[in-house]
Amino acid sequence: MNKNSGTRFRELHRPGKPFILANAWDAGSARMLESLGAEAIGTSSAAHAFTLGRPDMGHVTRDEALAHAASLVAAVSVPVSGDFENGFGDDPDECAMTVTLGFEAGLAGISIEDTALPSATPYEREFAIERIRAACAAARALPGDFVLVARADGVMNGQYDLDEALARVAGYEAAGADCVYVPLPGTLEDQARICAATTLPVNALAAGPFTQYTQAQFAAAGVARISLGSALARATHRIIHDAATAMFEQGVFSPLSQSISGDVVDGLLSR
């Protein structure tokens, strides 16, 4: 593992000057994204689940996620961050263990959300903060730097409002989190409100309605990091869906004419 990956990753987090955390789903997509300019790679729990033929939300084990993350770390030279769902356990000690194992897998950081997977039910606020506190303590005990991102997913999941998310963000900051993340808070103005409510770097998600905004607009809102989640993987699956529908329902292959040259792919994958 590159011992400086955590430090390098932390230095990318500058409020008002967001970098793009490019979420990949295998070694090939990670290496292509790196070759095309990604400064850091993220795993995506949903995109990884898709590669295993499983749905999103709590259907991948910790061991599987760690092995997957390690394969991405080995494929690229930029820092890699793990999308590690709820830390793969309800108990704060499980979150702490996931931090330690993530570091050992070569990751520069991970994110932990406040959802009691596989349901969409959020943990009670104080318990969610306790879980982040345990994860942060484990991160600070590591022999290298490690960026712990605390997520408040209840707005995106329709489980609580933005005021509750902000209360959780404040608790996460007090618990020692390095970055906070409220996915798809509603509007860009809501995103700016989140950034103004904390001294920590804030991650924003470029997915759904937030794909209409530019990197410059996210910057103006105070965002420090823009992640893709599973959006790029889902765009790839859209191509599969549309091409397969044309083939199997209409007997036509014209969508395949939009494919990229093998020479271009080979060039991006070559070290």
Wavefront OBJ file of the C-alpha trace (Angstrom):
o trace
v 0.000 0.000 0.000
v 1.150 3.526 -0.730
v 1.590 4.885 2.795
v 0.942 8.418 1.559
v -2.424 7.634 -0.054
v -4.444 8.865 2.928
v -2.502 12.104 3.115
v -2.751 12.624 -0.637
v -6.457 11.950 -0.483
v -7.039 14.372 2.390
v -5.226 17.139 0.522
v -7.725 16.901 -2.328
v -10.582 17.976 -0.040
v -10.741 21.754 -0.448
v -14.104 23.467 0.142
v -14.982 25.571 -2.858
v -12.500 23.693 -5.084
v -14.107 20.264 -5.420
v -12.368 17.324 -7.022
v -14.305 14.498 -8.653
v -14.240 11.181 -6.830
v -14.803 8.824 -9.767
v -16.669 5.726 -8.608
v -15.586 2.606 -10.472
v -16.881 -0.959 -10.393
v -13.884 -3.039 -11.463
v -10.163 -2.741 -12.142
v -10.724 -1.865 -15.792
v -13.145 0.987 -15.158
v -10.893 2.287 -12.369
v -7.842 2.312 -14.615
v -9.734 3.974 -17.464
v -10.987 6.702 -15.147
v -7.498 7.269 -13.794
v -6.099 7.519 -17.337
v -8.799 10.024 -18.244
v -7.872 12.305 -15.354
v -9.446 11.050 -12.110
v -7.460 12.241 -9.099
v -9.059 9.616 -6.861
v -11.230 6.551 -7.308
v -14.175 5.490 -5.182
v -15.853 2.135 -4.972
v -19.632 2.049 -5.304
v -21.599 -0.426 -3.236
v -24.412 -0.481 -5.799
v -22.137 -0.797 -8.832
v -20.161 -3.555 -7.115
v -23.389 -5.390 -6.291
v -24.417 -5.161 -9.952
v -21.194 -6.921 -10.994
v -22.157 -9.766 -8.669
v -25.660 -9.993 -10.104
v -27.208 -8.565 -6.943
v -29.390 -5.529 -6.184
v -28.204 -2.497 -4.233
v -28.595 -1.954 -0.467
v -26.944 -4.432 1.840
v -26.378 -7.406 -0.439
v -22.560 -7.436 -0.404
v -20.541 -8.781 2.519
v -17.666 -6.970 4.156
v -15.170 -9.555 2.923
v -16.452 -9.136 -0.632
v -16.278 -5.336 -0.394
v -12.745 -5.466 0.991
v -11.528 -7.822 -1.724
v -13.178 -5.654 -4.371
v -11.607 -2.499 -2.919
v -8.169 -4.122 -2.804
v -8.464 -4.996 -6.498
v -9.097 -1.338 -7.338
v -6.211 -0.204 -5.137
v -3.919 -2.580 -7.020
v -5.171 -1.312 -10.405
v -4.437 2.406 -9.956
v -1.855 4.737 -8.476
v -4.304 7.369 -7.191
v -6.000 7.134 -3.767
v -9.037 4.862 -3.491
v -11.947 5.400 -1.094
v -14.419 2.710 -0.081
v -18.197 3.097 -0.187
v -18.755 0.805 2.779
v -22.488 1.200 3.331
v -23.326 1.141 7.068
v -19.913 -0.203 8.057
v -21.222 -3.766 7.627
v -22.782 -3.965 11.046
v -25.018 -2.093 13.426
v -22.636 -2.154 16.376
v -20.116 0.691 16.682
v -17.348 -1.862 17.178
v -18.159 -3.335 13.777
v -17.760 0.117 12.218
v -14.404 0.452 13.929
v -13.296 -2.944 12.648
v -14.349 -2.005 9.126
v -12.134 1.080 9.309
v -9.141 -1.005 10.350
v -9.750 -3.605 7.656
v -10.277 -0.901 5.033
v -6.901 0.621 5.858
v -5.269 -2.798 5.678
v -6.820 -3.277 2.225
v -4.949 -0.172 1.065
v -7.801 2.309 1.074
v -7.231 6.010 1.717
v -10.593 6.330 3.459
v -14.139 5.038 3.629
v -17.654 6.366 4.064
v -20.174 5.043 6.583
v -23.883 5.793 6.344
v -26.602 5.924 8.983
v -29.010 3.384 7.485
v -29.857 0.063 9.133
v -29.429 -1.953 5.952
v -30.983 -3.762 4.194
v -33.934 -1.572 5.246
v -34.046 2.168 4.572
v -34.647 2.894 8.270
v -32.102 5.286 9.766
v -30.403 4.670 13.071
v -31.492 6.977 15.864
v -29.403 10.124 15.762
v -27.354 9.567 18.902
v -26.619 5.981 17.937
v -25.601 7.075 14.437
v -23.178 9.562 16.016
v -21.858 6.901 18.386
v -21.093 4.665 15.418
v -19.138 7.458 13.707
v -17.306 8.225 16.935
v -16.110 4.621 17.130
v -15.083 4.638 13.479
v -13.162 7.897 13.934
v -11.353 6.556 16.992
v -10.270 3.539 14.953
v -9.112 5.789 12.107
v -7.018 7.938 14.432
v -5.367 4.821 15.871
v -4.089 3.699 12.463
v -0.401 4.001 11.537
v -1.276 6.202 8.544
v -3.746 8.880 7.490
v -7.294 7.786 6.716
v -10.267 9.933 5.675
v -13.503 8.972 7.454
v -16.647 10.254 5.744
v -19.889 10.294 7.761
v -23.107 10.086 5.767
v -26.644 11.197 6.566
v -28.755 9.307 4.035
v -32.209 9.900 5.473
v -33.064 12.852 3.215
v -32.297 10.842 0.082
v -34.219 7.862 1.469
v -37.230 9.955 2.515
v -36.736 9.129 6.204
v -36.030 12.565 7.727
v -35.746 16.204 6.676
v -32.765 18.469 6.075
v -32.876 19.916 9.595
v -32.400 16.423 10.997
v -29.573 15.812 8.548
v -27.868 19.009 9.707
v -28.210 17.928 13.329
v -26.512 14.662 12.402
v -23.786 16.501 10.494
v -23.067 18.595 13.599
v -22.871 15.425 15.673
v -20.560 13.765 13.168
v -18.246 16.772 13.218
v -18.126 16.695 17.015
v -17.431 12.946 16.857
v -14.308 13.512 14.747
v -15.426 12.864 11.157
v -13.135 14.153 8.410
v -15.834 14.834 5.813
v -19.640 14.770 5.769
v -22.093 13.723 3.097
v -25.841 14.272 2.729
v -26.691 12.682 -0.647
v -29.225 14.502 -2.870
v -30.483 17.049 -0.328
v -33.114 18.477 -2.659
v -31.693 21.605 -4.264
v -28.318 23.214 -4.776
v -29.381 25.809 -2.209
v -29.868 22.978 0.288
v -26.395 21.736 -0.626
v -24.981 25.184 0.094
v -26.788 25.202 3.432
v -25.070 21.956 4.385
v -21.670 23.379 3.455
v -22.329 26.511 5.513
v -23.365 24.461 8.549
v -20.023 22.702 9.058
v -16.314 23.437 9.040
v -15.668 20.034 7.472
v -15.304 19.297 3.761
v -18.626 18.276 2.234
v -19.200 15.608 -0.405
v -21.957 16.104 -2.976
v -23.451 13.444 -5.220
v -23.636 14.053 -8.977
v -26.643 11.857 -9.667
v -30.310 12.261 -10.500
v -31.359 15.931 -10.569
v -27.898 17.010 -9.409
v -26.396 16.005 -12.768
v -27.743 19.302 -14.140
v -25.156 21.237 -12.119
v -21.575 21.890 -13.166
v -18.429 21.467 -11.133
v -18.250 25.269 -10.918
v -21.763 25.432 -9.452
v -20.900 22.811 -6.846
v -17.795 24.860 -6.046
v -19.864 28.016 -5.558
v -22.037 26.089 -3.081
v -18.923 25.297 -1.026
v -18.586 21.607 -1.930
v -15.167 19.984 -1.500
v -15.767 16.673 -3.263
v -18.149 15.451 -5.940
v -18.765 11.723 -6.084
v -20.647 9.809 -8.765
v -22.086 7.010 -6.649
v -23.457 4.395 -9.032
v -24.440 6.989 -11.679
v -21.671 6.096 -14.134
v -22.326 2.377 -13.708
v -26.047 2.961 -14.230
v -25.280 4.955 -17.393
v -23.316 1.949 -18.627
v -26.223 -0.319 -17.783
v -28.508 2.042 -19.719
v -26.415 1.354 -22.828
v -26.681 -2.394 -22.232
v -30.427 -2.078 -21.709
v -31.031 -0.008 -24.838
v -28.770 -2.080 -27.086
v -30.230 -5.352 -25.816
v -33.792 -4.087 -26.246
v -33.032 -3.140 -29.849
v -31.441 -6.514 -30.547
v -33.911 -8.816 -28.870
v -37.133 -6.931 -29.628
v -36.362 -5.376 -33.021
v -33.486 -7.460 -34.361
v -31.321 -4.410 -34.989
v -27.753 -3.737 -33.922
v -27.354 -0.038 -34.675
v -26.825 0.982 -31.017
v -23.559 -0.977 -31.103
v -22.186 1.477 -33.678
v -21.619 3.928 -30.819
v -19.054 1.671 -29.159
v -15.562 2.948 -28.408
v -12.548 1.741 -30.343
v -10.667 -1.157 -28.837
v -7.418 0.723 -29.498
v -8.650 3.625 -27.365
v -9.595 1.293 -24.514
v -6.268 -0.552 -24.783
v -4.433 2.737 -24.610
v -6.301 3.835 -21.490
v -5.696 0.518 -19.769
v -1.978 0.458 -20.526
v 0.376 1.692 -17.878
l 1 2 3 4 5 6 7 8 9 10 11 12 13 14 15 16 17 18 19 20 21 22 23 24 25 26 27 28 29 30 31 32 33 34 35 36 37 38 39 40 41 42 43 44 45 46 47 48 49 50 51 52 53 54 55 56 57 58 59 60 61 62 63 64 65 66 67 68 69 70 71 72 73 74 75 76 77 78 79 80 81 82 83 84 85 86 87 88 89 90 91 92 93 94 95 96 97 98 99 100 101 102 103 104 105 106 107 108 109 110 111 112 113 114 115 116 117 118 119 120 121 122 123 124 125 126 127 128 129 130 131 132 133 134 135 136 137 138 139 140 141 142 143 144 145 146 147 148 149 150 151 152 153 154 155 156 157 158 159 160 161 162 163 164 165 166 167 168 169 170 171 172 173 174 175 176 177 178 179 180 181 182 183 184 185 186 187 188 189 190 191 192 193 194 195 196 197 198 199 200 201 202 203 204 205 206 207 208 209 210 211 212 213 214 215 216 217 218 219 220 221 222 223 224 225 226 227 228 229 230 231 232 233 234 235 236 237 238 239 240 241 242 243 244 245 246 247 248 249 250 251 252 253 254 255 256 257 258 259 260 261 262 263 264 265 266 267 268 269 270 271
